[in-house]
Amino acid sequence: MRKSGAFLLVLVLVSSPTMAHAADHTVTAVAQRGQELMFFEPNFLRVTPGDTVTFVVDDLDHQPQSVFVPTGAKSWQAAKGQSITVELDAEGVYIFDCAYHNVMGMTGVIVVGEATNLVAAHDFYARYREEAVFINRARLDPVWYLENSPLKLP
C-alpha cells in the first residue's frame, strides 16, 4: 500500500501543470544622487510576461506613467506622489516616464518577452526624445542607439 501511495503522489506531481512564478521587479524614482537629477533606476528592464513591476516613489513630485505600450496592452499612470505596481502580460516594448520630469529625461524602457513592436517603439521614441525630452536626451541612448544596445534595430 505504501508503494502505491508514493506512486500515486509522484504521478499527480508529474501530471500537474507546473506553476510558473511571476517575478517582481522594482524601479525607483530618484530625485537626486550626486550631480544626477531626476531618473529611474534601473531605466531598462527585461521581464517575462506576467511579471510585475513596482515603481517606487518617495517624492510627491513624481508620477510614473506609460507613454507607449504594445497594441492591446494596458497603460498605467500612478497617482501623483504614489508608488504603483503593474502586471505586464503583453509582449513587447513599453516606454515609461515621470509625468512631471520627462523633459529632464526621466524615462525608461521595459521589454516584456520578445520585442514584438520594436520598429514602432523606435519610431515613437525618436519622436518622443525630440519633442518631450530637453535635458539628458542621451540618457537612454545606450538602450536604443549605441553599438551592442539591447534594442538597436538590425
Solvent accessible surface area in square Angstrom, and as a share of the most:
residue,aa,sasa,rsa
1,M,208,0.93
2,R,219,0.80
3,K,176,0.75
4,S,66,0.43
5,G,40,0.38
6,A,58,0.45
7,F,137,0.57
8,L,107,0.53
9,L,107,0.53
10,V,84,0.48
11,L,90,0.45
12,V,77,0.44
13,L,119,0.59
14,V,117,0.67
15,S,83,0.53
16,S,50,0.33
17,P,115,0.72
18,T,130,0.76
19,M,150,0.67
20,A,98,0.76
21,H,169,0.75
22,A,60,0.47
23,A,45,0.35
24,D,118,0.61
25,H,46,0.20
26,T,73,0.43
27,V,0,0.00
28,T,43,0.25
29,A,1,0.01
30,V,16,0.09
31,A,28,0.22
32,Q,114,0.51
33,R,123,0.45
34,G,56,0.54
35,Q,178,0.79
36,E,80,0.36
37,L,71,0.35
38,M,35,0.16
39,F,14,0.06
40,F,7,0.03
41,E,74,0.33
42,P,55,0.34
43,N,36,0.18
44,F,45,0.19
45,L,25,0.13
46,R,127,0.46
47,V,11,0.06
48,T,85,0.49
49,P,54,0.34
50,G,17,0.17
51,D,7,0.04
52,T,27,0.16
53,V,0,0.00
54,T,37,0.22
55,F,1,0.00
56,V,53,0.30
57,V,15,0.09
58,D,116,0.60
59,D,42,0.22
60,L,132,0.66
61,D,74,0.38
62,H,0,0.00
63,Q,23,0.10
64,P,0,0.00
65,Q,30,0.13
66,S,14,0.09
67,V,46,0.26
68,F,35,0.15
69,V,35,0.20
70,P,6,0.04
71,T,144,0.84
72,G,79,0.76
73,A,20,0.16
74,K,175,0.74
75,S,80,0.52
76,W,22,0.08
77,Q,103,0.46
78,A,3,0.02
79,A,63,0.49
80,K,106,0.45
81,G,10,0.09
82,Q,97,0.43
83,S,58,0.37
84,I,39,0.20
85,T,80,0.47
86,V,15,0.09
87,E,104,0.47
88,L,4,0.02
89,D,92,0.48
90,A,31,0.24
91,E,72,0.32
92,G,0,0.00
93,V,0,0.00
94,Y,2,0.01
95,I,0,0.00
96,F,1,0.00
97,D,0,0.00
98,C,0,0.00
99,A,33,0.26
100,Y,104,0.40
101,H,22,0.10
102,N,29,0.15
103,V,64,0.37
104,M,39,0.18
105,G,1,0.01
106,M,0,0.00
107,T,3,0.02
108,G,0,0.00
109,V,0,0.00
110,I,0,0.00
111,V,0,0.00
112,V,0,0.00
113,G,25,0.24
114,E,120,0.54
115,A,29,0.22
116,T,94,0.54
117,N,24,0.12
118,L,35,0.17
119,V,94,0.54
120,A,51,0.39
121,A,0,0.00
122,H,15,0.07
123,D,74,0.38
124,F,40,0.16
125,Y,3,0.01
126,A,46,0.35
127,R,131,0.48
128,Y,18,0.07
129,R,46,0.17
130,E,91,0.41
131,E,123,0.55
132,A,21,0.16
133,V,2,0.01
134,F,128,0.53
135,I,92,0.47
136,N,61,0.31
137,R,77,0.28
138,A,62,0.48
139,R,45,0.16
140,L,1,0.00
141,D,23,0.12
142,P,70,0.44
143,V,10,0.06
144,W,1,0.00
145,Y,82,0.31
146,L,97,0.48
147,E,137,0.61
148,N,140,0.72
149,S,14,0.09
150,P,59,0.37
151,L,2,0.01
152,K,89,0.38
153,L,65,0.33
154,P,170,1.07
